[in-house]
Amino acid sequence: MTKTENLVELARQVGQIMLERDWLLATVESCTGGWVAKAITSVPGSSLWFECALVTYSNESKNTLAGVPMELIDAHGAVSAQVAEAMASGIIARSNATAAIAVTGIAGPDGGSVQKPVGTVFIAWQVPGHDVRAERFQFHGDRDAIRHRSVAAALGQLVTIALDPV
């Protein structure tokens, strides 16, 4: 199975869960640039369970479109668990979605620091019956590899979280 086919298969699994639970999914992406949404919309029939997507690359768009408070960005940085969680909660508050994935990170090759090196990615998920939750990942490889691994983690972990009993 190719990398692309793997992502589409993960998106298909997400879609099955969304349909079974009558949930609508939204995504808010930064470093993945809409790749999560691309994988989702590669699944025929995804319009039945996929609400919308935002690519919020700048801090201003995170604030105005996803509702992330600038104070949160100033305090923790755009690449942080707090901002990822606010992105996920923000898209749910601003759409008909009941579930969300948010991704923010440093795909490189520049932009890293000692505290947050290239490959640092925070992904947040929010589904009905669970509190919003973010996880830090440290991916390795070039920009494309980091972004691909971020998409795979975002979709794969959503399946795990959605299937986890409360």
Backbone as CSV, one residue per row, in Angstrom:
resi,resn,N_x,N_y,N_z,CA_x,CA_y,CA_z,C_x,C_y,C_z
1,MET,0.848,-1.174,0.000,0.000,0.000,0.000,0.898,1.242,0.000
2,THR,0.581,2.205,-0.865,1.372,3.436,-0.918,1.049,4.329,0.271
3,LYS,1.886,5.332,0.478,1.639,6.291,1.556,0.268,6.945,1.409
4,THR,-0.061,7.349,0.196,-1.346,8.001,-0.050,-2.490,7.044,0.221
5,GLU,-2.370,5.808,-0.234,-3.427,4.820,0.009,-3.592,4.559,1.503
6,ASN,-2.503,4.562,2.240,-2.559,4.374,3.676,-3.363,5.498,4.346
7,LEU,-3.116,6.735,3.938,-3.855,7.863,4.508,-5.336,7.801,4.150
8,VAL,-5.631,7.435,2.931,-7.032,7.324,2.520,-7.718,6.200,3.286
9,GLU,-7.022,5.108,3.538,-7.597,4.013,4.333,-7.878,4.477,5.759
10,LEU,-6.969,5.221,6.350,-7.223,5.780,7.687,-8.434,6.721,7.647
11,ALA,-8.524,7.550,6.631,-9.667,8.465,6.492,-10.965,7.685,6.317
12,ARG,-10.914,6.581,5.597,-12.098,5.733,5.418,-12.555,5.182,6.775
13,GLN,-11.602,4.773,7.604,-11.938,4.283,8.948,-12.564,5.394,9.788
14,VAL,-12.011,6.591,9.698,-12.580,7.733,10.401,-14.017,7.952,9.938
15,GLY,-14.228,7.913,8.634,-15.565,8.119,8.080,-16.570,7.094,8.561
16,GLN,-16.152,5.859,8.638,-17.038,4.806,9.133,-17.482,5.116,10.569
17,ILE,-16.545,5.544,11.391,-16.870,5.896,12.782,-17.803,7.102,12.818
18,MET,-17.513,8.111,12.020,-18.358,9.310,11.990,-19.793,8.942,11.599
19,LEU,-19.928,8.108,10.581,-21.266,7.697,10.131,-21.983,6.870,11.187
20,GLU,-21.273,5.927,11.792,-21.888,5.076,12.818,-22.391,5.887,14.000
21,ARG,-21.700,6.963,14.323,-22.058,7.767,15.500,-22.845,9.023,15.144
22,ASP,-23.074,9.235,13.862,-23.784,10.422,13.398,-23.048,11.699,13.817
23,TRP,-21.718,11.697,13.664,-20.880,12.850,13.966,-20.462,13.528,12.665
24,LEU,-20.191,14.806,12.756,-19.621,15.566,11.645,-18.231,16.027,12.051
25,LEU,-17.267,15.850,11.177,-15.872,16.167,11.456,-15.452,17.463,10.778
26,ALA,-14.639,18.230,11.477,-13.982,19.410,10.906,-12.499,19.332,11.231
27,THR,-11.694,19.979,10.407,-10.249,20.019,10.642,-9.757,21.455,10.635
28,VAL,-8.733,21.695,11.446,-8.019,22.974,11.437,-6.543,22.602,11.354
29,GLU,-5.899,23.026,10.284,-4.525,22.609,10.041,-3.611,23.805,9.840
30,SER,-2.396,23.639,10.294,-1.361,24.634,10.046,-0.261,23.977,9.216
31,CYS,0.662,23.265,9.846,1.824,22.728,9.122,1.459,21.686,8.062
32,THR,0.311,21.047,8.171,-0.096,20.053,7.175,-0.813,20.685,5.983
33,GLY,-1.126,21.952,6.061,-1.621,22.701,4.913,-2.854,22.131,4.226
34,GLY,-3.717,21.460,4.938,-4.921,20.901,4.342,-4.806,19.439,3.945
35,TRP,-3.686,18.810,4.262,-3.457,17.422,3.861,-4.416,16.464,4.568
36,VAL,-4.785,16.759,5.826,-5.769,15.912,6.511,-7.093,15.979,5.746
37,ALA,-7.514,17.191,5.399,-8.752,17.364,4.636,-8.668,16.695,3.265
38,LYS,-7.503,16.747,2.632,-7.319,16.096,1.331,-7.515,14.590,1.447
39,ALA,-6.935,13.994,2.485,-7.107,12.552,2.688,-8.582,12.218,2.912
40,ILE,-9.245,13.032,3.708,-10.666,12.795,4.009,-11.515,12.906,2.758
41,THR,-11.292,13.958,1.983,-12.128,14.152,0.796,-11.744,13.228,-0.358
42,SER,-10.711,12.430,-0.183,-10.389,11.376,-1.149,-11.314,10.174,-0.978
43,VAL,-12.040,10.130,0.136,-12.962,9.029,0.416,-14.309,9.348,-0.217
44,PRO,-14.775,8.516,-1.152,-16.102,8.747,-1.722,-17.165,8.775,-0.623
45,GLY,-18.049,9.747,-0.707,-19.121,9.863,0.273,-18.743,10.638,1.517
46,SER,-17.536,11.207,1.555,-17.102,11.934,2.756,-17.980,13.148,3.046
47,SER,-18.711,13.621,2.059,-19.601,14.766,2.298,-20.703,14.437,3.299
48,LEU,-20.922,13.157,3.542,-21.930,12.753,4.524,-21.448,12.955,5.958
49,TRP,-20.139,13.041,6.151,-19.605,13.117,7.516,-18.515,14.159,7.716
50,PHE,-18.114,14.844,6.650,-17.067,15.867,6.760,-17.694,17.234,6.570
51,GLU,-17.587,18.072,7.601,-18.223,19.381,7.626,-17.399,20.449,6.913
52,CYS,-16.142,20.645,7.349,-15.349,21.727,6.789,-13.895,21.612,7.233
53,ALA,-13.055,22.464,6.628,-11.633,22.506,6.974,-11.137,23.938,6.908
54,LEU,-10.210,24.228,7.806,-9.512,25.510,7.779,-8.019,25.237,7.712
55,VAL,-7.315,26.044,6.933,-5.860,26.054,6.991,-5.502,27.405,7.591
56,THR,-5.046,27.360,8.835,-4.733,28.590,9.575,-3.226,28.637,9.795
57,TYR,-2.534,29.147,8.815,-1.082,29.152,8.844,-0.542,30.285,9.716
58,SER,-1.179,31.425,9.672,-0.699,32.566,10.468,-1.368,32.578,11.837
59,ASN,-0.725,33.270,12.772,-1.321,33.438,14.097,-2.645,34.193,14.003
60,GLU,-2.697,35.180,13.121,-3.911,35.974,12.959,-5.077,35.107,12.486
61,SER,-4.816,34.191,11.560,-5.909,33.337,11.084,-6.323,32.327,12.157
62,LYS,-5.371,31.876,12.949,-5.738,31.009,14.077,-6.697,31.746,15.003
63,ASN,-6.433,33.024,15.201,-7.260,33.847,16.071,-8.617,34.153,15.432
64,THR,-8.610,34.717,14.231,-9.869,35.189,13.648,-10.747,34.067,13.111
65,LEU,-10.159,33.027,12.557,-10.963,31.953,11.968,-11.263,30.821,12.941
66,ALA,-10.283,30.438,13.746,-10.477,29.309,14.668,-10.764,29.760,16.094
67,GLY,-10.659,31.052,16.352,-10.997,31.564,17.673,-9.952,31.343,18.747
68,VAL,-8.713,31.110,18.356,-7.646,30.924,19.338,-7.290,32.300,19.918
69,PRO,-7.403,32.483,21.219,-7.045,33.780,21.801,-5.573,34.118,21.561
70,MET,-5.306,35.348,21.158,-3.922,35.774,20.928,-3.091,35.640,22.204
71,GLU,-3.731,35.799,23.365,-3.020,35.658,24.629,-2.459,34.244,24.781
72,LEU,-3.204,33.260,24.286,-2.754,31.868,24.346,-1.549,31.657,23.431
73,ILE,-1.625,32.224,22.240,-0.508,32.128,21.292,0.722,32.832,21.857
74,ASP,0.521,34.023,22.429,1.641,34.777,23.007,2.275,34.026,24.181
75,ALA,1.451,33.380,24.986,1.949,32.700,26.188,2.636,31.378,25.891
76,HIS,2.116,30.621,24.925,2.604,29.250,24.699,3.236,29.033,23.325
77,GLY,3.026,29.960,22.407,3.488,29.792,21.033,2.433,29.107,20.192
78,ALA,2.463,29.374,18.896,1.478,28.774,17.989,1.624,27.261,17.937
79,VAL,2.832,26.766,18.179,3.082,25.322,18.187,3.086,24.880,19.651
80,SER,1.901,24.534,20.138,1.741,24.138,21.536,0.465,23.326,21.692
81,ALA,0.408,22.568,22.761,-0.791,21.781,23.063,-1.985,22.703,23.291
82,GLN,-1.758,23.810,23.990,-2.844,24.730,24.306,-3.473,25.316,23.043
83,VAL,-2.638,25.686,22.090,-3.149,26.260,20.843,-3.842,25.185,20.015
84,ALA,-3.272,23.991,19.943,-3.926,22.903,19.202,-5.308,22.614,19.778
85,GLU,-5.409,22.554,21.100,-6.714,22.309,21.734,-7.698,23.434,21.433
86,ALA,-7.228,24.678,21.484,-8.098,25.815,21.186,-8.543,25.806,19.724
87,MET,-7.669,25.350,18.827,-8.041,25.236,17.418,-9.176,24.226,17.248
88,ALA,-9.056,23.068,17.899,-10.087,22.035,17.793,-11.410,22.514,18.380
89,SER,-11.360,23.069,19.565,-12.590,23.564,20.203,-13.195,24.717,19.413
90,GLY,-12.324,25.559,18.863,-12.792,26.715,18.103,-13.563,26.345,16.854
91,ILE,-13.099,25.336,16.118,-13.809,24.954,14.895,-15.152,24.312,15.226
92,ILE,-15.222,23.594,16.320,-16.511,23.025,16.722,-17.484,24.143,17.091
93,ALA,-17.000,25.150,17.787,-17.858,26.271,18.185,-18.326,27.094,16.989
94,ARG,-17.564,27.076,15.890,-17.864,27.926,14.739,-18.473,27.185,13.553
95,SER,-18.827,25.930,13.748,-19.375,25.144,12.638,-20.431,24.180,13.169
96,ASN,-20.945,23.359,12.286,-21.881,22.309,12.690,-21.168,21.022,13.084
97,ALA,-19.849,21.050,13.089,-19.081,19.847,13.415,-19.281,19.456,14.881
98,THR,-19.216,18.151,15.117,-19.284,17.618,16.475,-17.955,16.997,16.882
99,ALA,-17.047,16.833,15.913,-15.729,16.261,16.164,-14.708,17.091,15.391
100,ALA,-13.477,17.131,15.924,-12.464,17.960,15.263,-11.074,17.370,15.417
101,ILE,-10.249,17.683,14.422,-8.814,17.430,14.441,-8.140,18.776,14.219
102,ALA,-7.102,19.056,15.008,-6.301,20.267,14.801,-4.832,19.879,14.793
103,VAL,-4.069,20.486,13.878,-2.644,20.184,13.737,-1.867,21.492,13.662
104,THR,-0.826,21.601,14.492,0.076,22.748,14.421,1.492,22.246,14.714
105,GLY,2.445,22.688,13.920,3.792,22.171,14.124,4.832,22.869,13.284
106,ILE,6.024,22.312,13.324,7.169,22.849,12.598,7.667,21.763,11.641
107,ALA,7.324,21.905,10.367,7.669,20.891,9.378,9.055,21.105,8.774
108,GLY,9.633,22.267,8.985,10.984,22.529,8.513,11.053,22.938,7.055
109,PRO,12.227,23.066,6.538,13.490,22.711,7.176,13.964,23.734,8.209
110,ASP,13.335,24.928,8.239,13.702,25.963,9.200,12.590,26.137,10.223
111,GLY,12.827,27.011,11.198,11.787,27.383,12.136,11.846,26.703,13.486
112,GLY,12.720,25.731,13.644,12.812,25.026,14.914,13.634,25.784,15.938
113,SER,13.547,25.323,17.183,14.331,25.885,18.273,14.782,24.731,19.171
114,VAL,15.536,25.033,20.202,15.972,23.991,21.130,14.757,23.344,21.798
115,GLN,13.805,24.160,22.226,12.613,23.645,22.900,11.649,22.957,21.934
116,LYS,11.584,23.469,20.709,10.673,22.924,19.705,11.439,22.762,18.393
117,PRO,12.187,21.661,18.274,12.953,21.457,17.039,12.040,21.121,15.854
118,VAL,12.612,21.221,14.669,11.883,20.814,13.470,11.345,19.402,13.698
119,GLY,10.110,19.185,13.324,9.455,17.902,13.533,8.529,17.881,14.735
120,THR,8.555,18.960,15.541,7.636,19.066,16.672,6.246,19.371,16.136
121,VAL,5.296,18.530,16.486,3.922,18.697,16.024,2.987,18.417,17.192
122,PHE,1.999,19.291,17.348,0.944,19.068,18.326,-0.342,18.803,17.558
123,ILE,-1.001,17.721,17.924,-2.274,17.368,17.309,-3.307,17.282,18.414
124,ALA,-4.466,17.881,18.168,-5.563,17.832,19.131,-6.780,17.197,18.482
125,TRP,-7.547,16.522,19.329,-8.772,15.863,18.893,-9.878,16.204,19.870
126,GLN,-11.064,16.387,19.348,-12.224,16.553,20.209,-13.368,15.768,19.585
127,VAL,-13.951,14.875,20.378,-15.102,14.094,19.939,-16.141,14.109,21.061
128,PRO,-17.411,13.927,20.705,-18.443,13.897,21.740,-18.134,12.849,22.812
129,GLY,-18.373,13.231,24.054,-18.146,12.319,25.168,-16.735,12.334,25.714
130,HIS,-15.833,13.080,25.084,-14.439,13.179,25.521,-14.042,14.647,25.598
131,ASP,-13.178,14.969,26.533,-12.602,16.313,26.576,-11.620,16.462,25.421
132,VAL,-11.422,17.697,24.986,-10.414,17.952,23.970,-9.065,17.502,24.525
133,ARG,-8.257,16.941,23.650,-6.980,16.382,24.089,-5.930,16.622,23.020
134,ALA,-4.737,17.016,23.455,-3.633,17.232,22.517,-2.463,16.347,22.897
135,GLU,-1.692,16.008,21.894,-0.503,15.194,22.103,0.647,15.805,21.313
136,ARG,1.837,15.745,21.903,3.047,16.235,21.231,3.722,15.059,20.527
137,PHE,4.140,15.295,19.306,4.875,14.311,18.525,6.211,14.919,18.117
138,GLN,7.205,14.071,17.959,8.492,14.500,17.413,8.781,13.604,16.217
139,PHE,8.467,14.110,15.037,8.662,13.351,13.809,10.022,13.684,13.199
140,HIS,10.554,12.747,12.438,11.857,12.929,11.804,11.702,12.757,10.299
141,GLY,12.631,13.328,9.578,12.617,13.246,8.132,12.548,14.633,7.532
142,ASP,12.358,14.668,6.218,12.247,15.957,5.548,10.838,16.518,5.738
143,ARG,10.598,17.679,5.189,9.318,18.375,5.347,8.139,17.486,4.952
144,ASP,8.250,16.833,3.819,7.163,15.979,3.336,6.917,14.810,4.294
145,ALA,7.980,14.204,4.788,7.843,13.070,5.706,7.188,13.504,7.019
146,ILE,7.590,14.646,7.531,7.009,15.153,8.779,5.521,15.431,8.586
147,ARG,5.170,16.038,7.494,3.765,16.351,7.226,2.958,15.065,7.042
148,HIS,3.497,14.099,6.307,2.798,12.831,6.096,2.563,12.114,7.425
149,ARG,3.594,12.060,8.247,3.462,11.390,9.556,2.456,12.115,10.444
150,SER,2.382,13.416,10.323,1.406,14.199,11.089,-0.021,13.842,10.683
151,VAL,-0.252,13.739,9.390,-1.585,13.379,8.895,-1.958,11.968,9.357
152,ALA,-1.023,11.039,9.231,-1.287,9.658,9.656,-1.601,9.601,11.151
153,ALA,-0.855,10.341,11.952,-1.105,10.353,13.401,-2.452,10.998,13.710
154,ALA,-2.770,12.079,13.034,-4.035,12.777,13.280,-5.229,11.863,13.013
155,LEU,-5.205,11.177,11.893,-6.315,10.290,11.534,-6.310,9.022,12.385
156,GLY,-5.149,8.419,12.553,-5.053,7.173,13.310,-5.462,7.330,14.764
157,GLN,-5.006,8.406,15.386,-5.362,8.631,16.788,-6.837,8.978,16.942
158,LEU,-7.435,9.620,15.947,-8.870,9.902,16.030,-9.649,8.588,16.097
159,VAL,-9.245,7.612,15.314,-9.891,6.300,15.352,-9.773,5.716,16.769
160,THR,-8.578,5.752,17.325,-8.351,5.208,18.670,-9.191,5.930,19.709
161,ILE,-9.205,7.257,19.671,-9.944,8.043,20.659,-11.441,7.785,20.527
162,ALA,-11.940,7.774,19.306,-13.377,7.591,19.095,-13.852,6.212,19.549
163,LEU,-12.986,5.222,19.439,-13.364,3.861,19.838,-13.150,3.583,21.311
164,ASP,-12.467,4.513,22.008,-12.166,4.349,23.422,-13.411,4.657,24.252
165,PRO,-13.840,3.737,25.108,-14.993,4.055,25.959,-14.651,5.173,26.929
166,VAL,-15.654,5.960,27.238,-15.454,7.112,28.125,-15.071,6.656,29.520
